[in-house]
Amino acid sequence: MMLMHGNQNEEMLVFETDNRKIPETEYVLNAKTRKGQSFELSIKNKTLIKLLFGVCFLFQGFTAFSIQKPSDSLLFVLDKVIKDKPLYAQKKESRIDSLGVLLNLESNPEQRFHIYQKLYKEYRRYNMNSALSIAEKELMVAEELQDQQLIYIAKMNIAEILGIMGMYKESLDITDKIDRQRLDIRQWSYYFHLYHSLYSLMSANALLQKEKKRYDELISQYKDSILHNIEANTLGYYLVRNGKLVEQGRYDEALQLMSWCYRENENDGSNLGTIAYGLSDIYEKKGNIEKEKQYLVISAIADLRRAVKGYIALRKLALLLYREGDINRAYNYMKCSMEDASFCGARFRILEISETLPIITAAYDKEIKIENEKLLKYLILISILSFVLIISIVFIWRQLKKNSSAKRSIKNMYENMKQMNENLDELNKKLSESNHVKEEYIGSVFNLCSAYIDKMESYRVNLNRNLSTNRIEEARKITSSTLVPDELKEFFGHFDAVFLNIYPNFIDEFNSLLKEKEKIILKAGDILTPELRVFALIRLGITDGNKIANFLHYSPQTVYNYKLKIRNKLLVSKDEFSVAMQQIGK
């Protein structure tokens, strides 16, 4: 059975139920145990909501003055559902197409009528024009069958759609012509509900208070008629009962009843939207705006997921958000409501939205204008900051360039200083070596001079003694002896010993500069050969050939010949040999 429930100040809510009975004892028990209590929202997917609460809580730190509410997290879900609205419409169209295929394959009029009924239910809150067309086809099939009950059902379907479309007179004309006494008693609740819904719409559009009062009285009477004729312990019965309690101002009882219905049907997507809307209406009467908003969001989500186009919840939610200052959402929700109402063909719904949409649109445009002005200010500020940044970058680049140049200068100075230090180190080594050579040779010279003085004194004394005693022959022998060659030999021996003491590896290092077959091999008893002695003096820094000749008692030509002889034996070049000579002993 189809049942529609509406409030006095709202258009009817179309509601489908399978008239599933709910045990009366169960409700009574729940009512007794929960009397005076407000039943809170308890939905199955609590994990998702907790997750959404957690995500919203993360954003709380960025808005110091805002307090996160349950409805705020549900609004994000609603935004996602609106975004996915085409997917739900596609599923709806798919079900309609499937019924269309069945209809084309069915030839039995009675079966065709039942398929039309299913199509009517699909179109009823989706597309009014299509629903009206289907209802008219139902009537044609019912007249073909000559079944008066089916004819009445089809006519009531037509009257229902005409009422939703705002054609109240036409709807009343059709309903008034139905003979209730001949109508199946199972359809009486639907029959009374048509009047209830029509007068609810007429009351909402009444211009005079007197006229509105009369409609409200009729609405109350038809509620009573529905309650007397509808099957008890069904969801439809409880929905109408809720409307009666609200009408009587018994909001706590109504809240208790609807909260219980909500828990019992929380997994039923087809009923959840209507029950949630009923709860939002009760909380509105009680003045609990946050709870009203919460259940309006739940109702809107349920409606959109079922691809319902003729809804109320989203429009009311938009107005509520508008009053709270959430202009962007209010505009988007009202725009969505207008699009769906236009698609659905619900003229009264379009009229309702048209009265408030310009106000919200104006506020939205104003907010957009303010945002654009802010963006312009930010753009100017960013431009100024960008200009300052560019200047700063140029300045920093120049400073970096100067720093780089300074670093290069410092590096060059460092390299120069390093080279100077190396030169000083080399000079210090040479001075140290020179000092060592001087120390060695000065000591040796002093020793030689002292020895020569002693020898000369002994020579003088001996010569004088012989001359005094007239030993002329002995004196002649003394003066004719080989004194100088012997002394030179002894002097060279001292020189060689001192030099090799300073440069002990001189001979090996010198030979390393010569070809393998030209290496100098010392004779037995020799310390240095004449050639080595020449280059020993060169190693000591005496490079003048005449000085070397005088020192060694050689002729300059002899010294030159020794040098030339060695050069012909060299393994390296002349320049490399000169450098290598100065490195011997280091």
C-alpha angles and dihedrals in degrees: 000000000000119000131182124196125197137174124230095254098037138064115260121285110226108223132181123204135164088223089247106182118234113208108257093215089057093054092045090051091050091045092052096046092047101038112145093012129113113232111223129214112282114176128172098238095065092142091063092048092048088051091051090048088053092051091048090049090060090059091050092082091062093058109050096187099044125094118206115236131191092247091055092063091045089054089065089054090049091051089054092048091052089050090052093045093115090059092056091046089051091054089049092051089048091057091047092050090051091053089047090056091050090049093053091050095047120086100170107101094213092051090045089055091054091049089050088052090055091047090049091054091050093049099037097090095019108055122002097195092052091044091052090049091050091048091052090050088050089055091051091052091045091051089048088054090043088222107152094199092053089047090054091048091051092048092049089051089053091048090050093053093045089053092051089049090055098253094129099161093051090047092050092047091056094044093047091055092058111101102226091196091060092042117102108260089232088066096050094092089054090046093052091044091058089059091043092053095044094050090046089057092044090050090052090053097041114125098194123062091220091055092047091051091054091050091049091054090052090048091054092049093051090050088058091048091051092049090051094051106033119090110263125238092032127120090246090056092051092049092054090043089054090053090053093050091050090048089054092047093246093137099157091055091046090050091050092050096046093044089055091048089049093055092046093051102031090119094047106093093187093059102030095082094054094046092047090050089051089053091049089052091053093049089049089056090048091050096241099140096176093054090043090054092046094056093041088058091049091048092048092050091050092048095049093047089055089049091243111169103180097063133142105196099074093050092050090046090053091054091048092050090047090056089048091052099251091132098164095056092040090054094046093047093047091047090051090049092051093049092050094043091051091048090047094048094228099155096187090051090050089051092051092050092044090059094057104026095076090053093050091041091053090050090046092050089048091051091047089050090051090047090049090051089050090048090050090051090047090048091052090046091048090048091052091046090047090052090049089046092052091049089047091049091050090048092047090046090053091047090049089049090051091046089049091051090047090049090051090050091048090047091051090048089048091051090048091048090047090052091047090050090050090049090048090049089051091047091048090051090050091047090047090049091045091050090050091049091047091049092050096044096041089054091046092047092050090050092048093047091049090049091047091050090052091047092048090048091050090046091050094047093048093047093046091049092053093047091048092054092043092245091149094162092055090049091051091052091052094051094044095055124111096259101146099048090048093048092047090051090050090046092051089048090054091046093050092048093049093045094049089047088059095039106025094170095046096113095049094044091046092050089051087066092055131077116269095252093042099057114131115247115195121231122234110284094014120117099182128005118228090257092051090046090056091052091042087062089047089053088052088057100260102130101154108106094211091053091049090048092050092046094050095035089241128133116253089245090056091052091048091050091052091052093047091048092054093046090058089056096050122127091199135044123280093253093046089049092053091051093044091051090060091049094056111115096015 
